[in-house]
Amino acid sequence: MAEYWGASRIAGQLGVATGTVTKWIERFARTDHPFPEPDVEIVETGGRVTRGWASHRWPEIKKWVDRDRKFAARIPEIGSATVRTSYSERLRPNGEPLFPRD
């Protein structure tokens, strides 16, 4: 059986929010730097489409992210288990980050 990764799995590997991957797909679809095309699209109930990339394509996806840092969020050094973005750190009105370092 083939293994496919969804946007949430790719996001977890990169240490970014799933919405970030979705935005990359949408934002760069009609540019000369599109996000790698999915290998499968599954039509869910209600017409929602879930995209999937073959797991062996991870190096291609990572290369896309690394190609130019202005096209992708910085991968946190603290690991993929925690999502940190400069945007999320500004969300709390009291100035404390959403994901404080332990």
Helices and strands as residue ranges (DSSP letters): E 4-5, H 7-14, H 18-27, E 40-43, G 45-47, E 49-54, G 55-57, H 58-67, G 69-71, H 86-89
